[in-house]
Amino acid sequence: MIEIKHLRTLQILKNSGSLSSAAIQLHQTQSAISHQCNELEKRLGFKLFIRKTNPVKFTIQGKILLKLSKEILPKVDKAIKNCKYTHHKVIKIAIECHSCIHWLIPALKIFHKNWPKVEIDFYSDMIFSPQPSLQQGKLDIVLTSEVLPKSDLIYIPMFDFEVRLILSPSHPLARKEKNILPEDLSSEILMTYPVERHRLDIWKFFLQPAGIIPIFKNVNNTSLLVQMVSAKMGITALPHWVVDNFEKQQLIVTRKIGKGIWKRLYAAVRNGEEKELTIQNFIFSISSHVNNHWKLIRHILNPSFFKNFK
């Protein structure tokens, strides 16, 4: 029946005194305003104001709707204002990048300085695929390098990182001067997180296209992976920044995989919620921390998501 835009038009028509003045305030043509009023009167079944009066004169029915507009419009405007400043009390986050916890924890300190009352809940089960739960409203943010097609999710870029082959310093491949080839890994024990194989970058972009199947072994966490590699129990592939300190201690060495495997990390949120106050500030806080303090990544300069932040 009657819509908010109709109430606003009637209110402006009353305040301005004429269709032409109302059209200017509404940034529409006089013909468009007149058509809107005619359609509304036809829908309601009665006239709202008398044409060709100056200032415009409202009918009894028009005055009733004017009174309604005075009651309703301030409440609508207040509700919209409250929506802009209302925020999550709890942010539910899932991490598909299992090594992200290394930089995420210190980044949270920055966020908590500005939002001390917002609680952060983590979900990081490696066998858990979180993006469907994000779509269903069970999560608020997913840190991921995988973009689902036609998912109606918004993927906000954080930074680019290189996946490197991790070897013991005494491994024969550590002495290889040329790029690592898929066939170099054919008889290796490749230790990986316990996730579906198609989610492993070294498999999807390097080994599978070449038809090479090494011996796979699941290991539950990053520290154990590095220790086992250092102990010559196998090799692995991890983001370069994750193992930088271990490499400096000469516990492991890293090598480029083929011509290089670079991935982009995103913060995924539901479409329309990327501008929610705490979600926007959370993503900005962690992205700023990583881009300012972490090496061995490619910084993403001036993404449009951060244009309102200084």
C-alpha positions in Angstrom: 0.0 0.0 0.0 1.8 3.1 1.2 5.6 3.2 1.4 8.1 5.3 3.3 9.0 7.2 0.1 5.4 8.3 -0.2 5.4 9.6 3.4 8.6 11.5 2.7 7.1 13.0 -0.5 4.0 14.2 1.3 6.1 15.7 4.1 8.3 17.6 1.6 5.3 18.7 -0.4 3.8 20.2 2.8 7.0 21.9 3.8 7.8 23.2 0.3 4.3 24.2 -0.7 4.3 23.1 -4.3 5.1 20.1 -6.6 7.8 22.1 -8.3 9.6 22.9 -5.1 9.2 19.3 -3.8 10.7 18.0 -7.0 13.8 20.2 -6.6 14.3 18.9 -3.0 13.8 15.3 -4.1 16.1 15.7 -7.1 13.3 14.5 -9.4 11.2 16.0 -12.1 7.8 17.6 -11.3 6.2 15.1 -13.7 7.8 12.2 -11.7 6.5 13.6 -8.4 3.0 14.1 -9.9 3.0 10.6 -11.3 4.0 9.2 -7.9 1.2 11.0 -6.2 -1.4 10.0 -8.8 -0.4 6.4 -8.5 -0.7 6.5 -4.7 -4.1 8.2 -4.8 -5.3 5.5 -7.3 -3.9 2.8 -5.0 -5.6 4.2 -1.9 -8.9 5.3 -3.6 -9.0 8.9 -2.4 -7.3 12.3 -3.1 -4.5 13.5 -0.9 -4.3 17.2 -1.9 -6.0 19.7 -4.2 -4.2 20.4 -7.4 -3.3 24.0 -8.5 -3.5 25.5 -5.0 -0.6 27.6 -3.8 0.6 26.6 -1.3 -0.7 23.1 -1.8 -3.8 22.3 0.2 -4.3 18.8 1.6 -7.6 16.9 1.8 -8.8 15.4 5.1 -7.2 12.1 4.1 -4.0 13.8 3.1 -3.8 15.4 6.5 -4.2 12.0 8.2 -1.2 10.7 6.2 0.7 13.9 7.0 0.2 13.2 10.7 1.3 9.6 10.1 4.5 10.8 8.3 5.4 13.1 11.3 5.1 10.1 13.6 6.7 7.5 11.4 9.6 9.2 9.6 11.5 10.3 12.8 11.3 6.7 14.1 12.6 5.4 10.7 15.5 7.9 10.7 16.4 7.0 14.2 16.3 3.3 13.5 18.6 3.8 10.5 21.0 5.8 12.5 21.0 3.1 15.2 21.7 0.5 12.5 24.8 2.3 11.5 26.3 2.4 15.0 25.0 -1.0 16.3 27.7 -3.7 16.1 28.5 -7.3 16.9 29.2 -8.1 20.6 30.8 -11.4 19.5 32.6 -12.0 16.2 32.8 -15.6 15.2 35.9 -16.3 13.1 37.1 -19.5 11.3 40.6 -19.9 9.9 41.2 -22.0 6.8 44.8 -20.7 6.7 46.1 -23.0 9.6 49.3 -21.0 10.0 47.5 -17.7 10.3 47.4 -18.0 14.1 51.1 -16.9 14.1 50.2 -13.3 13.2 46.5 -13.2 14.1 47.0 -13.3 17.9 49.3 -10.2 18.1 47.0 -8.5 15.6 44.1 -9.0 17.9 45.7 -6.8 20.5 45.4 -3.9 18.2 41.7 -4.6 17.7 41.0 -5.0 21.4 42.5 -1.6 22.2 39.7 0.0 20.3 37.0 -2.6 20.9 37.7 -4.1 24.4 34.1 -5.3 24.9 33.9 -7.3 21.6 34.5 -11.0 22.1 36.3 -13.1 19.5 35.3 -16.8 19.0 37.7 -19.0 17.0 36.8 -22.1 14.9 39.9 -23.8 13.5 39.1 -27.5 13.1 41.2 -28.6 10.1 38.5 -31.0 8.8 35.9 -28.3 9.0 35.0 -26.4 5.8 33.8 -23.0 7.2 32.6 -21.1 4.2 29.2 -22.9 4.0 28.8 -22.0 7.7 29.5 -18.4 6.9 26.8 -18.4 4.3 24.4 -19.9 6.8 25.1 -17.2 9.4 26.9 -19.5 11.9 30.2 -17.5 11.3 31.0 -13.8 10.7 34.4 -13.9 9.1 36.5 -16.6 7.4 40.2 -16.2 6.7 40.8 -18.1 3.5 42.8 -18.3 0.3 39.9 -20.1 -1.5 37.3 -18.1 -3.4 34.0 -20.0 -3.9 32.3 -19.1 -7.2 28.8 -17.8 -7.0 28.8 -17.9 -3.2 27.3 -14.5 -2.5 30.2 -13.8 -0.2 32.5 -10.8 -0.2 36.3 -11.5 -0.3 38.4 -8.7 1.1 42.1 -9.1 0.1 44.6 -9.1 2.9 48.0 -9.9 1.4 49.8 -12.3 -1.0 52.1 -15.0 0.3 54.4 -17.6 -1.3 54.1 -21.3 -0.5 57.6 -22.8 -0.3 59.0 -26.3 -0.1 60.4 -26.9 3.4 63.4 -29.2 3.7 66.0 -30.4 6.1 69.4 -28.6 5.4 70.9 -31.9 4.7 68.2 -33.0 2.2 69.6 -33.6 -1.3 67.1 -31.2 -2.8 68.5 -28.5 -0.5 71.6 -28.5 -2.7 69.7 -28.3 -6.0 70.5 -25.1 -7.8 67.7 -25.1 -10.3 64.0 -24.9 -9.5 62.3 -27.9 -7.8 60.4 -30.0 -10.4 57.3 -32.2 -9.7 59.3 -35.4 -10.4 61.8 -34.4 -7.7 59.1 -35.2 -5.1 57.9 -38.5 -6.6 59.5 -40.7 -3.9 59.3 -38.2 -1.0 57.2 -38.3 2.1 55.1 -35.2 1.8 53.8 -34.2 5.2 50.6 -32.0 5.1 47.8 -30.8 7.3 44.9 -33.3 7.6 42.7 -31.6 5.0 41.2 -32.7 1.7 44.0 -33.1 -0.9 42.3 -30.6 -3.3 42.9 -27.9 -0.7 46.6 -28.4 -0.7 48.3 -25.8 -2.9 51.4 -28.0 -3.7 49.1 -30.7 -4.9 46.6 -28.6 -6.8 49.1 -26.3 -8.6 52.2 -28.4 -8.8 52.0 -32.2 -8.3 48.5 -33.1 -9.7 49.0 -31.4 -13.1 52.2 -33.4 -13.5 50.6 -36.6 -12.4 53.1 -37.0 -9.5 51.8 -38.7 -6.3 54.3 -38.7 -3.4 53.8 -40.5 -0.1 51.4 -38.3 1.9 51.5 -38.2 5.7 49.2 -36.1 7.9 50.5 -33.9 10.7 48.3 -31.9 12.9 50.2 -28.6 13.5 52.8 -26.3 12.1 55.4 -26.7 14.9 55.4 -30.5 14.6 55.7 -30.3 10.8 58.8 -28.2 11.1 60.3 -30.4 13.7 59.7 -33.5 11.7 61.2 -31.9 8.6 64.3 -30.9 10.6 64.6 -34.5 11.8 64.6 -35.7 8.1 61.3 -37.5 8.5 59.9 -35.9 5.3 59.3 -32.6 3.6 56.4 -30.2 3.6 55.1 -27.0 2.0 54.1 -23.9 4.0 53.8 -20.2 3.6 57.3 -18.7 3.6 56.6 -16.2 6.4 55.6 -19.1 8.7 59.0 -20.7 8.8 61.2 -17.6 8.5 62.5 -17.8 12.1 63.2 -21.6 11.7 65.1 -20.9 8.5 67.2 -18.2 10.2 68.1 -20.7 12.9 69.2 -23.1 10.1 66.8 -25.8 11.3 65.2 -26.0 7.8 65.7 -24.5 4.4 63.1 -23.3 1.9 63.0 -23.6 -1.9 60.8 -22.2 -4.6 58.2 -24.7 -5.8 58.5 -24.8 -9.6 58.2 -21.2 -10.8 56.7 -20.2 -7.5 53.3 -20.7 -5.9 51.8 -17.4 -4.7 48.4 -17.3 -3.0 46.2 -14.4 -1.7 44.7 -14.4 1.7 41.1 -13.0 2.0 38.8 -12.1 4.8 35.4 -13.6 3.6 32.2 -12.1 4.9 28.5 -12.2 3.9 27.5 -9.8 1.2 26.2 -6.6 2.8 28.0 -7.1 6.2 31.4 -6.0 5.1 30.6 -2.5 6.3 29.3 -3.6 9.7 31.2 -1.5 12.3 33.2 -4.2 14.2 33.7 -6.4 11.2 35.2 -3.6 9.2 37.4 -2.5 12.0 38.5 -6.0 12.8 39.6 -6.7 9.2 41.3 -3.3 9.0 43.2 -3.9 12.3 44.6 -7.3 11.3 45.4 -6.3 7.8 47.3 -3.2 9.0 49.3 -5.2 11.5 50.3 -7.8 8.9 51.2 -5.4 6.2 53.2 -3.2 8.6 55.1 -5.9 10.5 55.4 -9.1 8.4 58.0 -9.7 5.8 58.0 -12.2 3.0 54.5 -11.2 1.8 53.3 -9.0 -1.0 51.5 -6.0 0.3 48.2 -5.1 -1.2 48.2 -1.3 -1.6 45.1 0.8 -1.0 42.4 -1.8 -1.4 39.0 -0.1 -1.8 37.7 -1.7 1.4 40.1 0.5 3.4 39.6 3.8 1.7 37.7 5.3 4.7 40.5 4.4 7.2 43.5 6.4 8.0 
